[in-house]
Amino acid sequence: MQFSGLLKAELSQILQLLSEKAKHATEDITRLKQLNDTISVNCFDFQHRLTVQIDSLIEQLQQRKQKLLQYVEEEKEFKRRIFKEQIGRCTTKLSKTTALIQFCIEVLKEPDPATYLQVSSALINRATTQEFLWHKEMQTTPETDPDFILNLDVNNLEYAIQTLDFAQLKGIFF
């Protein structure tokens, strides 16, 4: 019987060790279940932070777009002002030249040679000067390019977007 008492003591000791291990395993499983439940909360928080970061990038891109559009609008106004001034100068020159031509035609119709001789020298001089200075004063070659020679450099940004990824941090597990 003593032998059976020793076996019982040995079994009791083994059961006590197993019971401790089972208790620790139950605690570990409970902790794992809590961590599993935390995944949804952590995922939601992470998705929220990710959305905020991406939305911030999109907002910065929208702001940059507005600045670029404003620059293009200012460039348009600058080009229009240049053309308007050039058109004004050319129109003024053309009007003065047309008036001179019409006046000279009327003088050519003058039947009295004495009257014609009084003004003809001045008119010939003025018409010759107008003709000589025509190309200098009548600048019809566009002073600015009507096209927008601008090209948005998006290569770096496209590459950054395509390679945008998570910086994986090694997690610390408890």
C-alpha positions as CSV (number, residue, x, y, z in Angstrom):
1,M,0.0,0.0,0.0
2,Q,2.8,2.3,0.5
3,F,3.7,1.9,-3.1
4,S,0.2,3.0,-4.0
5,G,0.6,6.0,-1.7
6,L,3.7,7.0,-3.5
7,L,2.0,6.7,-6.9
8,K,-0.9,8.7,-5.6
9,A,1.5,11.4,-4.4
10,E,3.3,11.4,-7.7
11,L,0.1,11.6,-9.7
12,S,-1.2,14.4,-7.3
13,Q,2.0,16.4,-7.9
14,I,1.7,15.9,-11.7
15,L,-1.9,16.9,-11.6
16,Q,-1.0,20.0,-9.6
17,L,1.6,21.0,-12.2
18,L,-0.9,20.3,-15.0
19,S,-3.6,22.3,-13.1
20,E,-1.1,25.3,-12.9
21,K,-0.4,25.0,-16.6
22,A,-4.1,24.8,-17.4
23,K,-4.7,27.9,-15.2
24,H,-2.0,29.8,-17.1
25,A,-3.3,28.6,-20.4
26,T,-6.8,29.8,-19.5
27,E,-5.4,33.2,-18.6
28,D,-3.3,33.3,-21.8
29,I,-6.4,32.3,-23.9
30,T,-8.4,35.0,-22.2
31,R,-5.6,37.5,-23.0
32,L,-5.5,36.3,-26.6
33,K,-9.3,36.7,-26.9
34,Q,-9.0,40.3,-25.5
35,L,-6.3,41.0,-28.1
36,N,-8.5,39.5,-30.8
37,D,-11.3,41.8,-29.7
38,T,-8.9,44.7,-29.8
39,I,-8.1,44.1,-33.5
40,S,-11.4,45.6,-34.6
41,V,-10.9,48.8,-32.5
42,N,-7.3,49.1,-33.6
43,C,-8.2,48.6,-37.2
44,F,-10.9,51.3,-37.0
45,D,-8.4,53.7,-35.4
46,F,-5.8,53.0,-37.9
47,Q,-8.2,53.3,-40.8
48,H,-9.3,56.7,-39.4
49,R,-5.7,57.9,-39.1
50,L,-5.0,56.7,-42.6
51,T,-8.0,58.5,-44.0
52,V,-7.0,61.7,-42.2
53,Q,-3.5,61.5,-43.7
54,I,-4.7,60.7,-47.2
55,D,-7.4,63.5,-47.0
56,S,-4.7,65.9,-45.9
57,L,-2.6,65.0,-48.9
58,I,-5.6,65.4,-51.1
59,E,-6.3,68.8,-49.6
60,Q,-2.7,69.9,-50.1
61,L,-3.0,68.7,-53.7
62,Q,-6.2,70.7,-54.1
63,Q,-4.6,73.8,-52.7
64,R,-1.6,73.4,-55.1
65,K,-4.1,72.9,-57.9
66,Q,-5.8,76.2,-57.0
67,K,-2.4,78.0,-57.0
68,L,-1.5,76.6,-60.4
69,L,-4.9,77.5,-61.8
70,Q,-4.5,81.0,-60.4
71,Y,-1.1,81.3,-62.1
72,V,-2.6,80.1,-65.4
73,E,-5.4,82.7,-65.0
74,E,-2.9,85.4,-64.3
75,E,-0.8,84.3,-67.3
76,K,-4.0,84.5,-69.4
77,E,-4.7,88.0,-68.2
78,F,-1.1,89.1,-68.9
79,K,-1.3,87.7,-72.5
80,R,-4.7,89.3,-73.1
81,R,-3.3,92.7,-71.8
82,I,-0.3,92.4,-74.1
83,F,-2.6,91.6,-77.1
84,K,-5.0,94.4,-76.2
85,E,-2.2,96.9,-76.0
86,Q,-0.7,95.7,-79.3
87,I,-4.2,95.7,-81.0
88,G,-4.7,99.2,-79.7
89,R,-1.4,100.5,-81.1
90,C,-2.0,98.8,-84.4
91,T,-5.5,100.1,-84.7
92,T,-4.4,103.6,-83.9
93,K,-1.6,103.4,-86.4
94,L,-4.0,102.0,-89.0
95,S,-6.6,104.7,-88.3
96,K,-4.0,107.4,-88.7
97,T,-2.7,105.9,-91.9
98,T,-6.2,105.4,-93.3
99,A,-7.0,109.1,-92.5
100,L,-3.8,110.2,-94.2
101,I,-4.7,108.1,-97.3
102,Q,-8.2,109.5,-97.5
103,F,-6.9,113.0,-97.0
104,C,-4.3,112.5,-99.7
105,I,-6.9,111.1,-102.1
106,E,-9.0,114.2,-101.5
107,V,-6.0,116.4,-102.2
108,L,-5.3,114.4,-105.4
109,K,-8.8,115.3,-106.5
110,E,-8.1,119.0,-106.0
111,P,-8.6,120.7,-109.4
112,D,-6.6,123.8,-108.6
113,P,-2.9,123.0,-109.2
114,A,-1.7,126.0,-107.0
115,T,-3.6,124.6,-104.0
116,Y,-2.2,121.2,-104.7
117,L,1.3,122.5,-104.9
118,Q,1.0,124.2,-101.5
119,V,0.3,121.0,-99.6
120,S,1.7,118.3,-101.9
121,S,5.3,118.5,-100.6
122,A,4.3,118.1,-97.0
123,L,1.8,115.3,-97.9
124,I,4.5,113.4,-99.9
125,N,6.9,113.8,-97.0
126,R,4.3,112.6,-94.5
127,A,3.2,109.7,-96.7
128,T,6.8,108.7,-97.3
129,T,7.6,108.8,-93.6
130,Q,4.5,106.7,-92.8
131,E,5.4,104.2,-95.5
132,F,9.1,104.1,-94.3
133,L,8.1,103.7,-90.6
134,W,5.3,101.3,-91.4
135,H,7.1,98.1,-90.3
136,K,8.6,99.7,-87.3
137,E,5.3,101.2,-86.0
138,M,2.9,98.6,-87.3
139,Q,4.0,95.5,-85.3
140,T,1.5,92.8,-86.2
141,T,3.7,89.9,-85.2
142,P,2.3,88.7,-81.9
143,E,4.3,90.1,-78.9
144,T,3.4,87.1,-76.9
145,D,2.6,83.5,-77.6
146,P,-1.2,82.8,-77.4
147,D,-0.5,79.2,-76.4
148,F,0.3,78.2,-72.9
149,I,3.7,76.6,-73.0
150,L,3.5,75.1,-69.6
151,N,3.8,71.4,-68.7
152,L,3.0,70.1,-65.3
153,D,5.8,67.9,-64.0
154,V,3.9,65.1,-62.3
155,N,6.5,62.3,-62.7
156,N,7.8,62.5,-59.1
157,L,4.3,62.9,-57.7
158,E,3.0,60.0,-59.7
159,Y,5.9,57.8,-58.6
160,A,5.4,58.9,-54.9
161,I,1.7,58.0,-55.2
162,Q,2.4,54.6,-56.8
163,T,5.0,53.7,-54.2
164,L,3.1,55.1,-51.2
165,D,3.0,52.3,-48.7
166,F,3.2,51.5,-45.0
167,A,6.4,51.8,-43.1
168,Q,6.2,48.5,-41.3
169,L,7.1,48.8,-37.7
170,K,8.0,45.6,-35.8
171,G,5.3,45.1,-33.2
172,I,6.1,44.4,-29.6
173,F,4.0,41.5,-28.4
174,F,3.3,41.0,-24.8
